[in-house]
Amino acid sequence: GTYLWMTNGTDHRVFQLSPAANGVISNTYNVPTGAASTLGITFAGGNLWVTDSDKNLYKVSTAGTILSAYAIAFSGTPVDIVSDGTYLWATDGTNALYKISR
């Protein structure tokens, strides 16, 4: 994509950064997950995918709207998430790797 995305953990914010503008924050969105903190984030299929400390996965629009929420049976707390263009891949504190259909 055109932007980099970052979460800020305990205050549930997602930042949109523009590499073309030397990493300047273009937008900030609040993603009210209800969990203690947001953790991992990736961009796939035109949407953001965010994990939280309550073992949930959220599909979020690039405007910051939660489109879907899924409870995932992670063994530990989900640490990070990436996309290979087809699947989402998440890791947790137990060193497990999870393949998730989006």
C-alpha positions in Angstrom: 0.0 0.0 0.0 0.8 3.7 0.1 1.0 4.0 3.9 2.5 2.4 6.9 0.2 1.5 9.8 1.0 1.4 13.5 -0.9 0.8 16.7 -0.3 2.6 20.0 -1.3 -0.2 22.4 -3.1 1.0 25.5 -4.9 4.0 24.1 -6.3 2.0 21.1 -5.1 4.4 18.4 -4.0 3.5 14.9 -1.7 5.7 13.0 -1.4 6.1 9.3 2.1 7.2 8.3 3.2 8.4 4.9 6.7 7.2 3.9 6.7 9.7 1.0 6.5 12.4 3.6 9.3 11.0 5.8 7.0 9.1 8.1 4.7 12.0 8.9 1.4 10.9 10.6 -1.3 11.4 8.0 -4.3 10.3 10.2 -5.0 8.9 13.6 -8.0 6.7 14.3 -9.4 5.4 17.6 -10.2 1.6 17.4 -12.4 1.0 20.5 -11.7 -2.7 20.9 -12.6 -2.8 24.6 -9.4 -4.7 25.4 -6.5 -3.6 27.5 -4.5 -2.9 24.4 -4.2 -3.2 20.6 -1.2 -5.2 19.6 -0.6 -6.3 16.0 -1.7 -4.6 12.7 -1.5 -5.4 9.0 -3.1 -4.2 5.8 -4.8 -6.8 3.6 -7.7 -6.8 1.1 -8.2 -3.0 1.4 -8.7 -3.1 5.2 -6.7 -3.1 8.4 -6.6 -6.2 10.6 -5.9 -5.5 14.3 -5.3 -8.0 17.2 -5.8 -7.1 20.8 -4.8 -8.4 24.2 -8.2 -10.2 24.7 -7.4 -12.6 21.8 -9.6 -10.8 19.3 -9.1 -10.0 15.6 -10.8 -6.9 14.1 -11.3 -6.1 10.5 -11.1 -2.3 10.4 -11.7 0.1 7.5 -8.9 2.6 6.7 -11.3 5.3 8.1 -11.1 3.5 11.5 -14.5 1.8 11.6 -14.7 -1.7 13.0 -16.3 -3.8 10.2 -16.0 -7.3 11.9 -14.7 -8.8 15.2 -13.6 -12.4 15.7 -12.6 -14.2 18.8 -9.5 -16.3 18.0 -8.4 -19.3 20.1 -4.8 -18.1 20.5 -2.8 -20.1 23.1 -1.2 -16.9 24.3 -1.6 -13.2 23.7 -1.4 -12.3 19.9 1.8 -10.4 19.4 1.8 -9.6 15.7 -0.1 -10.2 12.5 0.9 -10.1 8.8 -0.6 -11.0 5.4 0.8 -13.0 2.5 -1.9 -11.6 0.2 -4.2 -14.7 0.7 -4.0 -15.5 4.5 -3.4 -13.7 7.7 -0.6 -15.1 9.9 -0.5 -14.3 13.6 2.0 -15.2 16.4 1.4 -15.3 20.1 3.6 -15.4 23.2 3.9 -19.2 23.0 5.8 -19.0 19.7 2.8 -20.6 17.9 2.0 -19.5 14.3 -1.7 -19.2 13.2 -2.9 -19.3 9.6 -6.2 -17.3 9.4 -8.5 -17.1 6.4 -9.6 -13.5 5.8 
